[in-house]
């Protein structure tokens, strides 16, 4: 898969270095994946949630952090829309950043 906005991971790691290993593991797994649908992706990430509009929520580092990605399986593109803490993720429901 082609991952767009790697900078969001790098920026998040700058402020949360404890997430580094888990985020880079996620990045490498997704980069070399060849998923064609949600079911295939879910077999790699069993706690993955689909939240609509081609957006998926990944639990990172044992559910310490969240990553939201917009994924277009037919084009093999993953747009990282958000990387954050649970508190930051919860605040997304109060505004339309997702």
SEFIZA-3560 file (N, C-alpha, C; in Angstrom, 3 decimals):
REM SEFIZA-3560
<numar><xx>0.858</xx><yy>-1.175</yy><zz>0.000</zz><atom>N</atom></numar>
<numar><xx>0.000</xx><yy>0.000</yy><zz>0.000</zz><atom>CA</atom></numar>
<numar><xx>0.906</xx><yy>1.242</yy><zz>0.000</zz><atom>C</atom></numar>
<numar><xx>0.412</xx><yy>2.285</yy><zz>-0.613</zz><atom>N</atom></numar>
<numar><xx>1.139</xx><yy>3.549</yy><zz>-0.624</zz><atom>CA</atom></numar>
<numar><xx>0.592</xx><yy>4.395</yy><zz>0.523</zz><atom>C</atom></numar>
<numar><xx>1.474</xx><yy>4.809</yy><zz>1.414</zz><atom>N</atom></numar>
<numar><xx>1.052</xx><yy>5.570</yy><zz>2.596</zz><atom>CA</atom></numar>
<numar><xx>1.370</xx><yy>7.042</yy><zz>2.381</zz><atom>C</atom></numar>
<numar><xx>0.332</xx><yy>7.862</yy><zz>2.503</zz><atom>N</atom></numar>
<numar><xx>0.465</xx><yy>9.305</yy><zz>2.336</zz><atom>CA</atom></numar>
<numar><xx>0.431</xx><yy>9.955</yy><zz>3.720</zz><atom>C</atom></numar>
<numar><xx>1.191</xx><yy>10.980</yy><zz>3.894</zz><atom>N</atom></numar>
<numar><xx>1.299</xx><yy>11.773</yy><zz>5.117</zz><atom>CA</atom></numar>
<numar><xx>2.043</xx><yy>11.042</yy><zz>6.229</zz><atom>C</atom></numar>
<numar><xx>3.182</xx><yy>10.469</yy><zz>5.888</zz><atom>N</atom></numar>
<numar><xx>4.086</xx><yy>9.856</yy><zz>6.874</zz><atom>CA</atom></numar>
<numar><xx>4.507</xx><yy>10.887</yy><zz>7.926</zz><atom>C</atom></numar>
<numar><xx>4.498</xx><yy>12.144</yy><zz>7.548</zz><atom>N</atom></numar>
<numar><xx>4.898</xx><yy>13.219</yy><zz>8.459</zz><atom>CA</atom></numar>
<numar><xx>4.058</xx><yy>13.224</yy><zz>9.737</zz><atom>C</atom></numar>
<numar><xx>2.816</xx><yy>12.819</yy><zz>9.647</zz><atom>N</atom></numar>
<numar><xx>1.970</xx><yy>12.792</yy><zz>10.859</zz><atom>CA</atom></numar>
<numar><xx>2.526</xx><yy>11.807</yy><zz>11.883</zz><atom>C</atom></numar>
<numar><xx>3.061</xx><yy>10.703</yy><zz>11.403</zz><atom>N</atom></numar>
<numar><xx>3.685</xx><yy>9.738</yy><zz>12.312</zz><atom>CA</atom></numar>
<numar><xx>4.940</xx><yy>10.358</yy><zz>12.919</zz><atom>C</atom></numar>
<numar><xx>5.759</xx><yy>10.967</yy><zz>12.102</zz><atom>N</atom></numar>
<numar><xx>7.005</xx><yy>11.558</yy><zz>12.586</zz><atom>CA</atom></numar>
<numar><xx>6.737</xx><yy>12.669</yy><zz>13.598</zz><atom>C</atom></numar>
<numar><xx>5.750</xx><yy>13.504</yy><zz>13.329</zz><atom>N</atom></numar>
<numar><xx>5.401</xx><yy>14.577</yy><zz>14.262</zz><atom>CA</atom></numar>
<numar><xx>4.889</xx><yy>14.018</yy><zz>15.583</zz><atom>C</atom></numar>
<numar><xx>4.065</xx><yy>12.985</yy><zz>15.509</zz><atom>N</atom></numar>
<numar><xx>3.524</xx><yy>12.397</yy><zz>16.731</zz><atom>CA</atom></numar>
<numar><xx>4.639</xx><yy>11.770</yy><zz>17.568</zz><atom>C</atom></numar>
<numar><xx>5.547</xx><yy>11.072</yy><zz>16.925</zz><atom>N</atom></numar>
<numar><xx>6.666</xx><yy>10.437</yy><zz>17.637</zz><atom>CA</atom></numar>
<numar><xx>7.547</xx><yy>11.484</yy><zz>18.307</zz><atom>C</atom></numar>
<numar><xx>7.680</xx><yy>12.639</yy><zz>17.689</zz><atom>N</atom></numar>
<numar><xx>8.468</xx><yy>13.716</yy><zz>18.287</zz><atom>CA</atom></numar>
<numar><xx>7.923</xx><yy>14.085</yy><zz>19.674</zz><atom>C</atom></numar>
<numar><xx>6.607</xx><yy>14.087</yy><zz>19.813</zz><atom>N</atom></numar>
<numar><xx>5.971</xx><yy>14.438</yy><zz>21.092</zz><atom>CA</atom></numar>
<numar><xx>5.695</xx><yy>13.230</yy><zz>21.982</zz><atom>C</atom></numar>
<numar><xx>5.652</xx><yy>12.030</yy><zz>21.391</zz><atom>N</atom></numar>
<numar><xx>5.362</xx><yy>10.797</yy><zz>22.129</zz><atom>CA</atom></numar>
<numar><xx>6.349</xx><yy>9.710</yy><zz>21.700</zz><atom>C</atom></numar>
<numar><xx>7.603</xx><yy>9.833</yy><zz>22.125</zz><atom>N</atom></numar>
<numar><xx>8.623</xx><yy>8.873</yy><zz>21.669</zz><atom>CA</atom></numar>
<numar><xx>8.326</xx><yy>7.423</yy><zz>22.056</zz><atom>C</atom></numar>
<numar><xx>7.523</xx><yy>7.213</yy><zz>23.078</zz><atom>N</atom></numar>
<numar><xx>7.184</xx><yy>5.840</yy><zz>23.479</zz><atom>CA</atom></numar>
<numar><xx>6.331</xx><yy>5.126</yy><zz>22.433</zz><atom>C</atom></numar>
<numar><xx>5.753</xx><yy>5.882</yy><zz>21.500</zz><atom>N</atom></numar>
<numar><xx>4.930</xx><yy>5.294</yy><zz>20.441</zz><atom>CA</atom></numar>
<numar><xx>5.746</xx><yy>4.920</yy><zz>19.210</zz><atom>C</atom></numar>
<numar><xx>7.002</xx><yy>5.266</yy><zz>19.194</zz><atom>N</atom></numar>
<numar><xx>7.835</xx><yy>5.099</yy><zz>18.002</zz><atom>CA</atom></numar>
<numar><xx>7.849</xx><yy>3.672</yy><zz>17.455</zz><atom>C</atom></numar>
<numar><xx>8.206</xx><yy>2.725</yy><zz>18.273</zz><atom>N</atom></numar>
<numar><xx>8.324</xx><yy>1.342</yy><zz>17.793</zz><atom>CA</atom></numar>
<numar><xx>6.991</xx><yy>0.825</yy><zz>17.253</zz><atom>C</atom></numar>
<numar><xx>5.914</xx><yy>1.069</yy><zz>17.960</zz><atom>N</atom></numar>
<numar><xx>4.601</xx><yy>0.576</yy><zz>17.537</zz><atom>CA</atom></numar>
<numar><xx>4.143</xx><yy>1.244</yy><zz>16.238</zz><atom>C</atom></numar>
<numar><xx>4.377</xx><yy>2.537</yy><zz>16.102</zz><atom>N</atom></numar>
<numar><xx>3.955</xx><yy>3.232</yy><zz>14.887</zz><atom>CA</atom></numar>
<numar><xx>4.775</xx><yy>2.804</yy><zz>13.680</zz><atom>C</atom></numar>
<numar><xx>6.080</xx><yy>2.633</yy><zz>13.878</zz><atom>N</atom></numar>
<numar><xx>6.885</xx><yy>2.179</yy><zz>12.744</zz><atom>CA</atom></numar>
<numar><xx>6.549</xx><yy>0.741</yy><zz>12.388</zz><atom>C</atom></numar>
<numar><xx>6.190</xx><yy>-0.082</yy><zz>13.336</zz><atom>N</atom></numar>
<numar><xx>5.750</xx><yy>-1.449</yy><zz>13.038</zz><atom>CA</atom></numar>
<numar><xx>4.462</xx><yy>-1.406</yy><zz>12.206</zz><atom>C</atom></numar>
<numar><xx>3.518</xx><yy>-0.540</yy><zz>12.613</zz><atom>N</atom></numar>
<numar><xx>2.280</xx><yy>-0.360</yy><zz>11.842</zz><atom>CA</atom></numar>
<numar><xx>2.615</xx><yy>0.082</yy><zz>10.428</zz><atom>C</atom></numar>
<numar><xx>3.484</xx><yy>1.076</yy><zz>10.305</zz><atom>N</atom></numar>
<numar><xx>3.852</xx><yy>1.630</yy><zz>9.006</zz><atom>CA</atom></numar>
<numar><xx>4.426</xx><yy>0.551</yy><zz>8.083</zz><atom>C</atom></numar>
<numar><xx>5.356</xx><yy>-0.233</yy><zz>8.582</zz><atom>N</atom></numar>
<numar><xx>5.986</xx><yy>-1.276</yy><zz>7.762</zz><atom>CA</atom></numar>
<numar><xx>4.980</xx><yy>-2.349</yy><zz>7.354</zz><atom>C</atom></numar>
<numar><xx>4.123</xx><yy>-2.734</yy><zz>8.270</zz><atom>N</atom></numar>
<numar><xx>3.127</xx><yy>-3.755</yy><zz>7.954</zz><atom>CA</atom></numar>
<numar><xx>2.171</xx><yy>-3.270</yy><zz>6.869</zz><atom>C</atom></numar>
<numar><xx>1.705</xx><yy>-2.041</yy><zz>6.995</zz><atom>N</atom></numar>
<numar><xx>0.768</xx><yy>-1.479</yy><zz>6.019</zz><atom>CA</atom></numar>
<numar><xx>1.460</xx><yy>-1.240</yy><zz>4.679</zz><atom>C</atom></numar>
<numar><xx>2.670</xx><yy>-0.744</yy><zz>4.722</zz><atom>N</atom></numar>
<numar><xx>3.413</xx><yy>-0.451</yy><zz>3.491</zz><atom>CA</atom></numar>
<numar><xx>3.551</xx><yy>-1.685</yy><zz>2.594</zz><atom>C</atom></numar>
<numar><xx>3.810</xx><yy>-2.831</yy><zz>3.203</zz><atom>N</atom></numar>
<numar><xx>4.028</xx><yy>-4.045</yy><zz>2.416</zz><atom>CA</atom></numar>
<numar><xx>2.779</xx><yy>-4.906</yy><zz>2.246</zz><atom>C</atom></numar>
<numar><xx>1.660</xx><yy>-4.434</yy><zz>2.765</zz><atom>N</atom></numar>
<numar><xx>0.407</xx><yy>-5.177</yy><zz>2.629</zz><atom>CA</atom></numar>
<numar><xx>-0.168</xx><yy>-5.005</yy><zz>1.225</zz><atom>C</atom></numar>
<numar><xx>-1.023</xx><yy>-5.944</yy><zz>0.861</zz><atom>N</atom></numar>
<numar><xx>-1.709</xx><yy>-5.870</yy><zz>-0.426</zz><atom>CA</atom></numar>
<numar><xx>-3.180</xx><yy>-6.236</yy><zz>-0.210</zz><atom>C</atom></numar>
<numar><xx>-3.827</xx><yy>-5.485</yy><zz>0.668</zz><atom>N</atom></numar>
<numar><xx>-5.213</xx><yy>-5.764</yy><zz>1.003</zz><atom>CA</atom></numar>
<numar><xx>-6.140</xx><yy>-5.301</yy><zz>-0.104</zz><atom>C</atom></numar>
<numar><xx>-7.210</xx><yy>-6.061</yy><zz>-0.284</zz><atom>N</atom></numar>
<numar><xx>-8.215</xx><yy>-5.644</yy><zz>-1.258</zz><atom>CA</atom></numar>
<numar><xx>-9.552</xx><yy>-5.336</yy><zz>-0.598</zz><atom>C</atom></numar>
<numar><xx>-9.647</xx><yy>-5.548</yy><zz>0.728</zz><atom>N</atom></numar>
<numar><xx>-10.896</xx><yy>-5.255</yy><zz>1.424</zz><atom>CA</atom></numar>
<numar><xx>-10.673</xx><yy>-5.204</yy><zz>2.933</zz><atom>C</atom></numar>
<numar><xx>-11.709</xx><yy>-4.781</yy><zz>3.636</zz><atom>N</atom></numar>
<numar><xx>-11.646</xx><yy>-4.642</yy><zz>5.087</zz><atom>CA</atom></numar>
<numar><xx>-11.345</xx><yy>-5.977</yy><zz>5.769</zz><atom>C</atom></numar>
<numar><xx>-11.940</xx><yy>-7.053</yy><zz>5.307</zz><atom>N</atom></numar>
<numar><xx>-11.732</xx><yy>-8.363</yy><zz>5.925</zz><atom>CA</atom></numar>
<numar><xx>-10.273</xx><yy>-8.789</yy><zz>5.918</zz><atom>C</atom></numar>
<numar><xx>-9.598</xx><yy>-8.568</yy><zz>4.805</zz><atom>N</atom></numar>
<numar><xx>-8.181</xx><yy>-8.913</yy><zz>4.728</zz><atom>CA</atom></numar>
<numar><xx>-7.355</xx><yy>-8.048</yy><zz>5.684</zz><atom>C</atom></numar>
<numar><xx>-7.693</xx><yy>-6.793</yy><zz>5.758</zz><atom>N</atom></numar>
<numar><xx>-6.976</xx><yy>-5.888</yy><zz>6.650</zz><atom>CA</atom></numar>
<numar><xx>-7.234</xx><yy>-6.265</yy><zz>8.108</zz><atom>C</atom></numar>
<numar><xx>-8.453</xx><yy>-6.660</yy><zz>8.390</zz><atom>N</atom></numar>
<numar><xx>-8.814</xx><yy>-7.024</yy><zz>9.768</zz><atom>CA</atom></numar>
<numar><xx>-8.088</xx><yy>-8.282</yy><zz>10.225</zz><atom>C</atom></numar>
<numar><xx>-7.709</xx><yy>-9.145</yy><zz>9.304</zz><atom>N</atom></numar>
<numar><xx>-6.961</xx><yy>-10.339</yy><zz>9.709</zz><atom>CA</atom></numar>
<numar><xx>-5.571</xx><yy>-9.964</yy><zz>10.227</zz><atom>C</atom></numar>
<numar><xx>-5.053</xx><yy>-8.814</yy><zz>9.815</zz><atom>N</atom></numar>
<numar><xx>-3.761</xx><yy>-8.334</yy><zz>10.314</zz><atom>CA</atom></numar>
<numar><xx>-3.915</xx><yy>-7.486</yy><zz>11.575</zz><atom>C</atom></numar>
<numar><xx>-5.045</xx><yy>-6.813</yy><zz>11.717</zz><atom>N</atom></numar>
<numar><xx>-5.323</xx><yy>-5.932</yy><zz>12.857</zz><atom>CA</atom></numar>
<numar><xx>-6.691</xx><yy>-6.307</yy><zz>13.422</zz><atom>C</atom></numar>
<numar><xx>-6.730</xx><yy>-7.207</yy><zz>14.388</zz><atom>N</atom></numar>
<numar><xx>-8.018</xx><yy>-7.719</yy><zz>14.869</zz><atom>CA</atom></numar>
<numar><xx>-8.845</xx><yy>-6.691</yy><zz>15.634</zz><atom>C</atom></numar>
<numar><xx>-8.239</xx><yy>-5.597</yy><zz>16.095</zz><atom>N</atom></numar>
<numar><xx>-9.015</xx><yy>-4.581</yy><zz>16.809</zz><atom>CA</atom></numar>
<numar><xx>-9.373</xx><yy>-3.401</yy><zz>15.914</zz><atom>C</atom></numar>
<numar><xx>-9.210</xx><yy>-3.564</yy><zz>14.628</zz><atom>N</atom></numar>
<numar><xx>-9.500</xx><yy>-2.514</yy><zz>13.652</zz><atom>CA</atom></numar>
<numar><xx>-10.995</xx><yy>-2.225</yy><zz>13.605</zz><atom>C</atom></numar>
<numar><xx>-11.344</xx><yy>-0.944</yy><zz>13.499</zz><atom>N</atom></numar>
<numar><xx>-12.743</xx><yy>-0.543</yy><zz>13.368</zz><atom>CA</atom></numar>
<numar><xx>-12.939</xx><yy>0.275</yy><zz>12.099</zz><atom>C</atom></numar>
<numar><xx>-14.000</xx><yy>-0.005</yy><zz>11.384</zz><atom>N</atom></numar>
<numar><xx>-14.413</xx><yy>0.810</yy><zz>10.248</zz><atom>CA</atom></numar>
<numar><xx>-15.394</xx><yy>1.839</yy><zz>10.782</zz><atom>C</atom></numar>
<numar><xx>-15.141</xx><yy>3.124</yy><zz>10.480</zz><atom>N</atom></numar>
<numar><xx>-15.999</xx><yy>4.173</yy><zz>11.019</zz><atom>CA</atom></numar>
<numar><xx>-16.744</xx><yy>4.947</yy><zz>9.932</zz><atom>C</atom></numar>
<numar><xx>-16.700</xx><yy>4.461</yy><zz>8.703</zz><atom>N</atom></numar>
<numar><xx>-17.441</xx><yy>5.078</yy><zz>7.609</zz><atom>CA</atom></numar>
<numar><xx>-16.581</xx><yy>5.987</yy><zz>6.748</zz><atom>C</atom></numar>
<numar><xx>-17.065</xx><yy>6.261</yy><zz>5.554</zz><atom>N</atom></numar>
<numar><xx>-16.382</xx><yy>7.141</yy><zz>4.604</zz><atom>CA</atom></numar>
<numar><xx>-14.938</xx><yy>6.714</yy><zz>4.340</zz><atom>C</atom></numar>
<numar><xx>-14.723</xx><yy>5.402</yy><zz>4.204</zz><atom>N</atom></numar>
<numar><xx>-13.400</xx><yy>4.836</yy><zz>3.919</zz><atom>CA</atom></numar>
<numar><xx>-12.377</xx><yy>5.089</yy><zz>5.030</zz><atom>C</atom></numar>
<numar><xx>-12.851</xx><yy>5.357</yy><zz>6.238</zz><atom>N</atom></numar>
<numar><xx>-11.957</xx><yy>5.625</yy><zz>7.364</zz><atom>CA</atom></numar>
<numar><xx>-11.945</xx><yy>4.434</yy><zz>8.316</zz><atom>C</atom></numar>
<numar><xx>-10.733</xx><yy>4.162</yy><zz>8.837</zz><atom>N</atom></numar>
<numar><xx>-10.515</xx><yy>3.023</yy><zz>9.718</zz><atom>CA</atom></numar>
<numar><xx>-9.690</xx><yy>3.478</yy><zz>10.908</zz><atom>C</atom></numar>
<numar><xx>-10.026</xx><yy>2.942</yy><zz>12.088</zz><atom>N</atom></numar>
<numar><xx>-9.332</xx><yy>3.304</yy><zz>13.316</zz><atom>CA</atom></numar>
<numar><xx>-8.498</xx><yy>2.117</yy><zz>13.778</zz><atom>C</atom></numar>
<numar><xx>-7.196</xx><yy>2.380</yy><zz>13.952</zz><atom>N</atom></numar>
<numar><xx>-6.253</xx><yy>1.383</yy><zz>14.425</zz><atom>CA</atom></numar>
<numar><xx>-5.861</xx><yy>1.709</yy><zz>15.858</zz><atom>C</atom></numar>
<numar><xx>-5.820</xx><yy>0.704</yy><zz>16.708</zz><atom>N</atom></numar>
<numar><xx>-5.279</xx><yy>0.867</yy><zz>18.051</zz><atom>CA</atom></numar>
<numar><xx>-3.770</xx><yy>0.669</yy><zz>17.950</zz><atom>C</atom></numar>
<numar><xx>-3.025</xx><yy>1.588</yy><zz>18.531</zz><atom>N</atom></numar>
<numar><xx>-1.572</xx><yy>1.569</yy><zz>18.464</zz><atom>CA</atom></numar>
<numar><xx>-1.005</xx><yy>1.394</yy><zz>19.866</zz><atom>C</atom></numar>
<numar><xx>0.027</xx><yy>0.588</yy><zz>19.960</zz><atom>N</atom></numar>
<numar><xx>0.749</xx><yy>0.347</yy><zz>21.220</zz><atom>CA</atom></numar>
<numar><xx>-0.199</xx><yy>-0.151</yy><zz>22.311</zz><atom>C</atom></numar>
<numar><xx>-0.818</xx><yy>-1.272</yy><zz>22.021</zz><atom>N</atom></numar>
<numar><xx>-1.696</xx><yy>-1.867</yy><zz>23.030</zz><atom>CA</atom></numar>
<numar><xx>-2.841</xx><yy>-0.978</yy><zz>23.421</zz><atom>C</atom></numar>
<numar><xx>-3.369</xx><yy>-0.245</yy><zz>22.454</zz><atom>N</atom></numar>
<numar><xx>-4.524</xx><yy>0.626</yy><zz>22.658</zz><atom>CA</atom></numar>
<numar><xx>-4.189</xx><yy>1.908</yy><zz>23.428</zz><atom>C</atom></numar>
<numar><xx>-2.917</xx><yy>2.291</yy><zz>23.482</zz><atom>N</atom></numar>
<numar><xx>-2.539</xx><yy>3.556</yy><zz>24.112</zz><atom>CA</atom></numar>
<numar><xx>-2.812</xx><yy>4.745</yy><zz>23.199</zz><atom>C</atom></numar>
<numar><xx>-2.715</xx><yy>4.513</yy><zz>21.908</zz><atom>N</atom></numar>
<numar><xx>-2.888</xx><yy>5.577</yy><zz>20.933</zz><atom>CA</atom></numar>
<numar><xx>-3.825</xx><yy>5.115</yy><zz>19.821</zz><atom>C</atom></numar>
<numar><xx>-4.288</xx><yy>6.078</yy><zz>19.021</zz><atom>N</atom></numar>
<numar><xx>-5.179</xx><yy>5.761</yy><zz>17.901</zz><atom>CA</atom></numar>
<numar><xx>-4.630</xx><yy>6.379</yy><zz>16.626</zz><atom>C</atom></numar>
<numar><xx>-4.865</xx><yy>5.690</yy><zz>15.537</zz><atom>N</atom></numar>
<numar><xx>-4.502</xx><yy>6.188</yy><zz>14.215</zz><atom>CA</atom></numar>
<numar><xx>-5.723</xx><yy>6.018</yy><zz>13.323</zz><atom>C</atom></numar>
<numar><xx>-6.109</xx><yy>7.087</yy><zz>12.646</zz><atom>N</atom></numar>
<numar><xx>-7.219</xx><yy>7.031</yy><zz>11.696</zz><atom>CA</atom></numar>
<numar><xx>-6.634</xx><yy>7.156</yy><zz>10.303</zz><atom>C</atom></numar>
<numar><xx>-7.013</xx><yy>6.246</yy><zz>9.447</zz><atom>N</atom></numar>
<numar><xx>-6.545</xx><yy>6.275</yy><zz>8.066</zz><atom>CA</atom></numar>
<numar><xx>-7.734</xx><yy>6.191</yy><zz>7.128</zz><atom>C</atom></numar>
<numar><xx>-7.629</xx><yy>6.929</yy><zz>6.035</zz><atom>N</atom></numar>
<numar><xx>-8.594</xx><yy>6.821</yy><zz>4.952</zz><atom>CA</atom></numar>
<numar><xx>-7.946</xx><yy>5.892</yy><zz>3.926</zz><atom>C</atom></numar>
<numar><xx>-8.628</xx><yy>4.790</yy><zz>3.620</zz><atom>N</atom></numar>
<numar><xx>-8.024</xx><yy>3.757</yy><zz>2.778</zz><atom>CA</atom></numar>
<numar><xx>-8.889</xx><yy>3.505</yy><zz>1.547</zz><atom>C</atom></numar>
<numar><xx>-8.225</xx><yy>3.543</yy><zz>0.398</zz><atom>N</atom></numar>
<numar><xx>-8.860</xx><yy>3.224</yy><zz>-0.876</zz><atom>CA</atom></numar>
<numar><xx>-8.205</xx><yy>1.951</yy><zz>-1.393</zz><atom>C</atom></numar>
<numar><xx>-8.872</xx><yy>0.831</yy><zz>-1.159</zz><atom>N</atom></numar>
<numar><xx>-8.310</xx><yy>-0.474</yy><zz>-1.506</zz><atom>CA</atom></numar>
<numar><xx>-8.052</xx><yy>-0.604</yy><zz>-3.007</zz><atom>C</atom></numar>
<numar><xx>-8.961</xx><yy>-0.086</yy><zz>-3.824</zz><atom>N</atom></numar>
<numar><xx>-8.819</xx><yy>-0.233</yy><zz>-5.277</zz><atom>CA</atom></numar>
<numar><xx>-7.607</xx><yy>0.512</yy><zz>-5.831</zz><atom>C</atom></numar>
<numar><xx>-7.154</xx><yy>1.545</yy><zz>-5.131</zz><atom>N</atom></numar>
<numar><xx>-5.987</xx><yy>2.313</yy><zz>-5.566</zz><atom>CA</atom></numar>
<numar><xx>-4.746</xx><yy>2.007</yy><zz>-4.729</zz><atom>C</atom></numar>
<numar><xx>-4.940</xx><yy>1.189</yy><zz>-3.667</zz><atom>N</atom></numar>
<numar><xx>-3.849</xx><yy>0.814</yy><zz>-2.758</zz><atom>CA</atom></numar>
<numar><xx>-3.244</xx><yy>2.038</yy><zz>-2.063</zz><atom>C</atom></numar>
<numar><xx>-4.095</xx><yy>2.990</yy><zz>-1.677</zz><atom>N</atom></numar>
<numar><xx>-3.630</xx><yy>4.220</yy><zz>-1.044</zz><atom>CA</atom></numar>
<numar><xx>-4.164</xx><yy>4.319</yy><zz>0.377</zz><atom>C</atom></numar>
<numar><xx>-3.277</xx><yy>4.711</yy><zz>1.296</zz><atom>N</atom></numar>
<numar><xx>-3.625</xx><yy>4.915</yy><zz>2.694</zz><atom>CA</atom></numar>
<numar><xx>-3.250</xx><yy>6.355</yy><zz>3.050</zz><atom>C</atom></numar>
<numar><xx>-4.243</xx><yy>7.154</yy><zz>3.419</zz><atom>N</atom></numar>
<numar><xx>-4.005</xx><yy>8.517</yy><zz>3.876</zz><atom>CA</atom></numar>
<numar><xx>-4.098</xx><yy>8.522</yy><zz>5.393</zz><atom>C</atom></numar>
<numar><xx>-3.023</xx><yy>8.867</yy><zz>6.066</zz><atom>N</atom></numar>
<numar><xx>-3.073</xx><yy>8.993</yy><zz>7.524</zz><atom>CA</atom></numar>
<numar><xx>-3.750</xx><yy>10.323</yy><zz>7.836</zz><atom>C</atom></numar>
<numar><xx>-4.902</xx><yy>10.236</yy><zz>8.471</zz><atom>N</atom></numar>
<numar><xx>-5.681</xx><yy>11.439</yy><zz>8.778</zz><atom>CA</atom></numar>
<numar><xx>-5.431</xx><yy>11.954</yy><zz>10.188</zz><atom>C</atom></numar>
<numar><xx>-5.062</xx><yy>11.033</yy><zz>11.109</zz><atom>N</atom></numar>
<numar><xx>-4.934</xx><yy>11.417</yy><zz>12.522</zz><atom>CA</atom></numar>
<numar><xx>-4.079</xx><yy>10.393</yy><zz>13.243</zz><atom>C</atom></numar>
<numar><xx>-3.204</xx><yy>10.871</yy><zz>14.110</zz><atom>N</atom></numar>
<numar><xx>-2.496</xx><yy>10.023</yy><zz>15.069</zz><atom>CA</atom></numar>
<numar><xx>-2.576</xx><yy>10.762</yy><zz>16.387</zz><atom>C</atom></numar>
<numar><xx>-3.068</xx><yy>10.095</yy><zz>17.426</zz><atom>N</atom></numar>
<numar><xx>-3.204</xx><yy>10.804</yy><zz>18.689</zz><atom>CA</atom></numar>
<numar><xx>-3.507</xx><yy>9.911</yy><zz>19.870</zz><atom>C</atom></numar>
<numar><xx>-3.666</xx><yy>10.564</yy><zz>21.002</zz><atom>N</atom></numar>
<numar><xx>-4.027</xx><yy>9.880</yy><zz>22.233</zz><atom>CA</atom></numar>
<numar><xx>-5.535</xx><yy>9.600</yy><zz>22.215</zz><atom>C</atom></numar>
<numar><xx>-5.990</xx><yy>8.831</yy><zz>23.198</zz><atom>N</atom></numar>
<numar><xx>-7.427</xx><yy>8.573</yy><zz>23.297</zz><atom>CA</atom></numar>
<numar><xx>-8.192</xx><yy>9.863</yy><zz>23.550</zz><atom>C</atom></numar>
<numar><xx>-7.648</xx><yy>10.735</yy><zz>24.379</zz><atom>N</atom></numar>
<numar><xx>-8.326</xx><yy>12.005</yy><zz>24.662</zz><atom>CA</atom></numar>
<numar><xx>-8.465</xx><yy>12.836</yy><zz>23.389</zz><atom>C</atom></numar>
<numar><xx>-7.408</xx><yy>12.898</yy><zz>22.601</zz><atom>N</atom></numar>
<numar><xx>-7.474</xx><yy>13.644</yy><zz>21.340</zz><atom>CA</atom></numar>
<numar><xx>-8.462</xx><yy>12.990</yy><zz>20.379</zz><atom>C</atom></numar>
<numar><xx>-8.454</xx><yy>11.667</yy><zz>20.343</zz><atom>N</atom></numar>
<numar><xx>-9.389</xx><yy>10.938</yy><zz>19.487</zz><atom>CA</atom></numar>
<numar><xx>-10.830</xx><yy>11.224</yy><zz>19.906</zz><atom>C</atom></numar>
<numar><xx>-11.086</xx><yy>11.187</yy><zz>21.214</zz><atom>N</atom></numar>
<numar><xx>-12.440</xx><yy>11.457</yy><zz>21.709</zz><atom>CA</atom></numar>
<numar><xx>-12.901</xx><yy>12.871</yy><zz>21.362</zz><atom>C</atom></numar>
<numar><xx>-11.979</xx><yy>13.825</yy><zz>21.327</zz><atom>N</atom></numar>
<numar><xx>-12.356</xx><yy>15.197</yy><zz>21.002</zz><atom>CA</atom></numar>
<numar><xx>-12.733</xx><yy>15.346</yy><zz>19.527</zz><atom>C</atom></numar>
<numar><xx>-12.369</xx><yy>14.391</yy><zz>18.691</zz><atom>N</atom></numar>
<numar><xx>-12.747</xx><yy>14.465</yy><zz>17.279</zz><atom>CA</atom></numar>
<numar><xx>-14.263</xx><yy>14.395</yy><zz>17.100</zz><atom>C</atom></numar>
<numar><xx>-14.944</xx><yy>13.744</yy><zz>18.029</zz><atom>N</atom></numar>
<numar><xx>-16.394</xx><yy>13.662</yy><zz>17.938</zz><atom>CA</atom></numar>
<numar><xx>-17.054</xx><yy>15.021</yy><zz>18.195</zz><atom>C</atom></numar>
<numar><xx>-16.324</xx><yy>15.912</yy><zz>18.853</zz><atom>N</atom></numar>
<numar><xx>-16.854</xx><yy>17.240</yy><zz>19.131</zz><atom>CA</atom></numar>
<numar><xx>-16.665</xx><yy>18.209</yy><zz>17.964</zz><atom>C</atom></numar>
<numar><xx>-15.810</xx><yy>17.827</yy><zz>17.023</zz><atom>N</atom></numar>
<numar><xx>-15.615</xx><yy>18.644</yy><zz>15.833</zz><atom>CA</atom></numar>
<numar><xx>-15.478</xx><yy>17.714</yy><zz>14.630</zz><atom>C</atom></numar>
<numar><xx>-15.345</xx><yy>18.234</yy><zz>13.475</zz><atom>N</atom></numar>
<numar><xx>-15.369</xx><yy>17.381</yy><zz>12.279</zz><atom>CA</atom></numar>
<numar><xx>-13.982</xx><yy>17.210</yy><zz>11.660</zz><atom>C</atom></numar>
<numar><xx>-12.975</xx><yy>16.868</yy><zz>12.449</zz><atom>N</atom></numar>
<numar><xx>-11.623</xx><yy>16.676</yy><zz>11.937</zz><atom>CA</atom></numar>
<numar><xx>-11.445</xx><yy>15.313</yy><zz>11.274</zz><atom>C</atom></numar>
<numar><xx>-12.305</xx><yy>14.355</yy><zz>11.576</zz><atom>N</atom></numar>
<numar><xx>-12.163</xx><yy>13.021</yy><zz>11.015</zz><atom>CA</atom></numar>
<numar><xx>-12.461</xx><yy>13.090</yy><zz>9.560</zz><atom>C</atom></numar>
//
